Amino acid sequence: MFGPHLILEAYGCPRESLADLNGLSEMLDAFPLRLDMTKIMPPYVFRYQGKVEEDWGLSGVVLIAESHISIHTFPDKGFATLDIFSCREFSVDDAIGFFCTSFAPESYD
């Protein structure tokens, strides 16, 4: 394995946390240090509004020397995704814990 690839789907998250653009930016800014990775750019976070009204949400990514960390939220659905790919080992448990601290999901896969 080149490195872990964590894909997490979170359900039942509070709408307020999923709709907080500044909160998502701060989380992505802190995530690399939390996992002992090397951030190579500030996070890029934006609001997306699709054709289906309840599909709106936030998307953010931070590039790291090891690859990337991205998060997509859907506030009206209480749903978020986390994607971390790394060319070296990292603590998947720490990554999940940090994500759950911010988004407080009822469950995740």
Secondary structure as GFF3:
##gff-version 3
##sequence-region A 1 109
A	DSSP	beta_strand	5	11	.	.	.	ID=ss1
A	DSSP	alpha_helix	15	18	.	.	.	ID=ss2
A	DSSP	alpha_helix	21	34	.	.	.	ID=ss3
A	DSSP	beta_strand	44	48	.	.	.	ID=ss4
A	DSSP	three_ten_helix	53	55	.	.	.	ID=ss5
A	DSSP	beta_strand	57	64	.	.	.	ID=ss6
A	DSSP	beta_strand	67	74	.	.	.	ID=ss7
A	DSSP	three_ten_helix	75	77	.	.	.	ID=ss8
A	DSSP	beta_strand	79	86	.	.	.	ID=ss9
A	DSSP	alpha_helix	92	103	.	.	.	ID=ss10
A	DSSP	beta_strand	107	108	.	.	.	ID=ss11
###
